């Protein structure tokens, strides 16, 4: 009986996991991979902790549900915001960072 309950709980959680939005992509800074750059997300009232881009500038963040989000990208002590839409399915969002006149800007590629 205990095993049946455990299996039921796991199966009940699967639709929740499947409904999660996934955003991934590559971040470049002035044309080069932005290793160590962090990406945090805020979607409505929900905030998601920052993830760190790997040596190729690749990041991956899981967002519960779909909708408009603001990603805060932080690199070398500076931050910039960019609007992203999360879907129920995975979505790719490559980001381009530029540092001009000491100010960081972010945009979708």
C-alpha positions as CSV (number, residue, x, y, z in Angstrom):
1,X,0.0,0.0,0.0
2,X,2.8,2.4,0.9
3,X,4.5,1.7,-2.5
4,X,1.2,2.4,-4.3
5,X,1.0,5.8,-2.6
6,X,4.5,6.7,-3.5
7,X,4.0,5.7,-7.2
8,X,0.7,7.7,-7.2
9,X,2.5,10.8,-5.9
10,X,5.3,10.6,-8.4
11,X,2.8,10.2,-11.3
12,X,0.8,13.1,-10.0
13,X,3.9,15.3,-10.1
14,X,4.7,14.4,-13.8
15,X,2.1,16.8,-15.4
16,X,3.5,19.6,-13.2
17,X,7.0,18.9,-14.4
18,X,5.9,18.6,-18.0
19,X,4.1,22.0,-17.8
20,X,7.3,23.8,-16.8
21,X,8.8,26.2,-19.4
22,X,12.4,25.8,-20.2
23,X,14.5,28.6,-21.7
24,X,18.0,28.0,-22.9
25,X,20.5,29.6,-25.2
26,X,24.0,31.1,-25.6
27,X,25.2,34.4,-24.3
28,X,27.9,36.5,-26.0
29,X,29.6,39.6,-24.8
30,X,31.1,41.8,-27.4
31,X,31.2,38.8,-29.8
32,X,32.8,36.2,-27.4
33,X,31.2,33.5,-25.2
34,X,30.2,35.1,-21.9
35,X,31.5,32.5,-19.5
36,X,30.4,33.1,-15.8
37,X,27.6,35.4,-16.8
38,X,24.5,34.9,-14.6
39,X,20.8,34.9,-15.7
40,X,18.0,35.3,-13.2
41,X,14.3,35.5,-14.2
42,X,11.2,37.2,-12.9
43,X,7.8,36.1,-14.3
44,X,4.9,37.9,-12.8
45,X,5.2,37.5,-9.0
46,X,7.6,34.6,-9.2
47,X,11.4,35.0,-9.1
48,X,13.8,32.3,-10.3
49,X,17.4,32.1,-8.9
50,X,20.3,32.9,-11.2
51,X,22.0,30.3,-13.3
52,X,25.6,30.6,-14.5
53,X,26.6,30.3,-18.1
54,X,29.3,27.7,-18.8
55,X,32.6,28.2,-20.7
56,X,30.7,28.3,-24.0
57,X,28.3,30.9,-22.8
58,X,25.4,28.4,-22.6
59,X,22.7,28.8,-20.0
60,X,19.5,26.8,-19.1
61,X,16.7,27.9,-16.8
62,X,13.4,26.2,-15.9
63,X,10.4,28.4,-15.4
64,X,7.0,27.1,-14.1
65,X,4.4,27.9,-16.7
66,X,4.2,30.2,-19.7
67,X,4.2,34.0,-20.0
68,X,6.2,37.2,-20.1
69,X,9.4,37.3,-18.1
70,X,12.2,39.7,-17.4
71,X,15.7,38.2,-17.5
72,X,18.4,40.0,-15.5
73,X,21.8,39.2,-17.0
74,X,24.8,40.0,-14.9
75,X,28.4,40.1,-16.2
76,X,31.5,41.6,-14.7
77,X,29.6,43.4,-12.0
78,X,27.0,45.0,-14.4
79,X,23.4,44.1,-15.0
80,X,21.0,44.5,-17.9
81,X,17.4,43.4,-18.4
82,X,15.8,41.8,-21.4
83,X,12.2,40.7,-22.0
84,X,11.7,37.0,-22.7
85,X,8.5,34.9,-23.3
86,X,8.4,31.5,-21.7
87,X,6.3,28.8,-23.3
88,X,5.1,25.4,-22.0
89,X,7.6,23.8,-24.4
90,X,11.3,24.6,-24.5
91,X,12.4,27.8,-26.1
92,X,15.7,29.1,-27.2
93,X,16.7,32.6,-26.4
94,X,20.3,33.6,-27.4
95,X,21.4,36.8,-25.8
96,X,23.8,39.4,-27.0
97,X,25.5,41.6,-24.4
98,X,27.4,44.8,-25.3
99,X,29.4,47.1,-23.1
100,X,29.4,50.6,-24.5
101,X,30.6,53.6,-22.6
102,X,30.8,51.5,-19.4
103,X,27.1,50.5,-19.6
104,X,25.9,46.9,-20.2
105,X,23.0,46.3,-22.6
106,X,21.2,43.1,-23.5
107,X,19.1,42.0,-26.4
108,X,17.8,38.9,-28.1
109,X,19.9,37.7,-31.0
